[in-house]
Amino acid sequence: MSYELTVRQLIHQLQTLDPELPAYFAINPDWPHTHRIGQIVQITGPDGAVYIAEDGQEGVLPPAVRTQLSWANV
C-alpha cells in the first residue's frame, strides 16, 4: 500500500469489518497507545485531503495488535 491512503482505499478496508466495533488509531510503535478517533474534515482545493483528528488516549495498545502491526519487538 502506498504511503498516502485514499478515502476509497480506507472505505474498501473498513467495509469488510463489523460495523458495530469501536474504531481507534494505533500510534507510535515506540509508545504504543490506543487513540480515539475524533472529528473528520475535508479540505478542498489544490492541497485537498481528508483529515481524521485524534480525540484522546484510550490506553496501552494490546499485545495482539502490536504483533499484527509488527510492533512487538520495538
C-alpha positions in Angstrom: 0.0 0.0 0.0 1.2 3.5 -0.8 2.1 6.0 1.9 -1.0 8.1 1.2 -4.2 6.2 1.9 -7.2 7.4 -0.2 -10.7 7.6 1.2 -11.6 4.9 -1.4 -8.9 2.6 0.0 -9.9 3.3 3.6 -13.6 2.5 2.8 -12.6 -0.7 1.0 -10.5 -1.8 4.0 -13.3 -1.0 6.5 -16.3 -2.3 4.7 -15.4 -6.0 5.5 -15.3 -5.3 9.2 -18.0 -5.5 11.8 -19.6 -2.0 11.7 -20.5 -2.2 15.4 -16.9 -2.4 16.6 -15.2 0.7 18.1 -12.5 2.2 15.9 -9.2 3.5 17.2 -5.9 4.8 16.0 -2.7 2.8 16.9 0.0 5.4 17.1 3.8 5.3 17.5 5.5 1.9 17.9 7.9 3.4 20.5 5.0 4.5 22.7 2.1 2.1 21.6 -1.2 3.5 22.8 -4.7 3.4 21.5 -6.2 6.7 20.5 -9.9 7.6 19.9 -10.9 8.9 16.5 -12.3 12.4 16.6 -13.6 14.8 14.0 -13.1 14.1 10.3 -12.7 17.1 8.0 -12.3 17.5 4.3 -10.2 20.3 2.8 -10.8 21.2 -0.8 -8.6 22.9 -3.4 -5.1 22.1 -4.6 -4.0 20.7 -1.3 -7.3 18.9 -0.7 -7.3 16.0 1.7 -9.4 14.3 4.4 -8.1 14.6 8.0 -9.1 12.4 10.9 -8.4 14.0 14.2 -7.3 12.2 17.4 -9.7 12.6 20.3 -7.8 11.4 23.3 -5.9 8.4 24.5 -7.7 5.2 25.5 -4.8 3.2 26.9 -1.9 0.9 26.0 -2.2 -0.9 22.7 -2.9 -4.6 23.3 0.0 -7.0 22.6 -2.0 -8.8 19.9 -2.4 -5.5 18.0 1.3 -4.7 18.3 2.1 -8.2 16.9 -0.3 -7.7 14.0 1.4 -4.3 13.3 4.9 -5.8 13.6 5.5 -3.5 16.6 6.0 -6.4 19.0 9.8 -6.1 19.0 10.0 -2.4 19.1 
